[in-house]
């Protein structure tokens, strides 16, 4: 997990942003052998109870796609107010779409042979 202020500052300064009405992501390529993640849930989402619920749902969604994460990325997932009432399935699909567009999420093995070659 991302935790130091310097890591967050680097993401904000040099990271690439992808947006959706429910989520935004900032990604930055690193030389590390792992992918580090950070979550941002502002007070605009609601009370502490609501923000913690959003963080739990995001962590669970990330946990489910952890085997697809490519190494060498720093990722900041920023929750937007629409996420509070969104269905979990929509959350997972949106997060996966944003991470794939950023290059952080690789193939899960289902579409390995896309060109039809044996």
C-alpha positions in Angstrom: 0.0 0.0 0.0 1.1 3.5 -0.6 1.5 5.4 2.6 4.2 8.0 2.5 3.4 11.6 1.6 6.2 11.6 -0.9 4.6 8.7 -2.8 1.3 10.4 -3.0 3.0 13.7 -4.1 4.8 11.9 -6.9 1.5 10.4 -8.1 -0.2 13.8 -8.0 2.7 15.5 -9.8 3.7 12.9 -12.5 0.8 10.4 -12.5 -1.6 9.8 -15.4 -5.3 10.3 -14.5 -8.2 8.3 -15.8 -11.7 9.3 -14.8 -15.2 7.9 -14.5 -18.2 9.4 -12.7 -17.8 6.8 -9.9 -14.0 6.7 -9.6 -10.8 8.3 -10.7 -7.3 6.7 -10.8 -3.9 8.1 -11.0 -1.1 5.8 -12.1 2.7 6.1 -12.2 5.2 3.6 -13.6 7.9 2.6 -11.1 10.9 0.3 -11.0 9.6 -1.7 -8.1 8.8 -5.4 -8.5 5.3 -4.9 -7.0 2.3 -2.7 -7.6 1.4 -0.4 -4.7 -2.1 0.9 -4.2 -3.6 3.8 -2.3 -7.2 4.8 -1.6 -8.6 8.3 -1.3 -12.0 8.8 0.2 -12.8 12.5 0.9 -15.4 13.8 3.3 -17.6 14.6 0.3 -18.6 10.9 0.4 -20.3 11.2 3.7 -19.6 10.3 7.3 -16.7 8.2 8.6 -19.0 5.1 8.5 -19.8 5.7 4.8 -16.1 6.4 3.9 -15.0 3.3 5.7 -17.6 1.2 3.9 -16.4 2.6 0.5 -12.8 1.7 1.4 -13.8 -1.8 2.4 -15.6 -2.3 -0.9 -12.7 -0.9 -2.9 -10.2 -3.2 -1.1 -12.4 -6.2 -1.8 -12.7 -5.3 -5.5 -8.9 -4.9 -5.7 -8.3 -8.1 -3.8 -10.4 -9.9 -6.4 -8.3 -8.7 -9.3 -4.9 -8.8 -7.6 -3.7 -11.7 -9.7 -4.2 -9.6 -12.8 -2.2 -6.6 -11.6 1.1 -6.0 -13.5 4.1 -5.3 -11.3 5.8 -1.9 -11.3 3.0 0.6 -10.8 1.8 3.0 -8.1 -2.0 3.4 -8.2 -4.2 5.9 -6.4 -7.9 5.1 -6.5 -10.0 8.2 -5.8 -13.7 7.5 -4.8 -16.3 9.9 -6.0 -19.7 10.5 -4.4 -21.6 8.3 -6.8 -19.7 5.3 -5.6 -21.5 5.4 -2.3 -24.8 4.1 -3.8 -23.3 2.1 -6.7 -23.8 -1.6 -7.0 -20.7 -3.7 -6.2 -20.7 -5.3 -9.6 -20.6 -1.8 -11.2 -17.8 -0.8 -8.9 -15.7 -3.8 -10.0 -16.4 -3.3 -13.7 -15.5 0.4 -13.5 -12.3 -0.2 -11.5 -11.2 -2.9 -13.9 -11.9 -0.7 -17.0 -9.9 2.2 -15.6 -7.0 0.0 -14.6 -7.0 -1.8 -18.0 -7.0 1.6 -19.8 -4.0 2.6 -17.7 -2.1 -0.6 -18.4 -2.0 -1.7 -14.8 -4.4 -4.6 -15.2 -3.3 -7.4 -17.5 -5.2 -10.2 -19.1 -6.8 -12.7 -16.8 -6.0 -15.7 -19.0 -9.4 -15.9 -20.7 -8.4 -14.1 -23.9 -4.8 -15.1 -24.1 -5.0 -16.2 -27.8 -6.8 -13.2 -29.4 -5.2 -13.5 -32.8 -6.5 -17.1 -33.4 -3.0 -18.6 -33.8 -2.5 -22.0 -32.2 
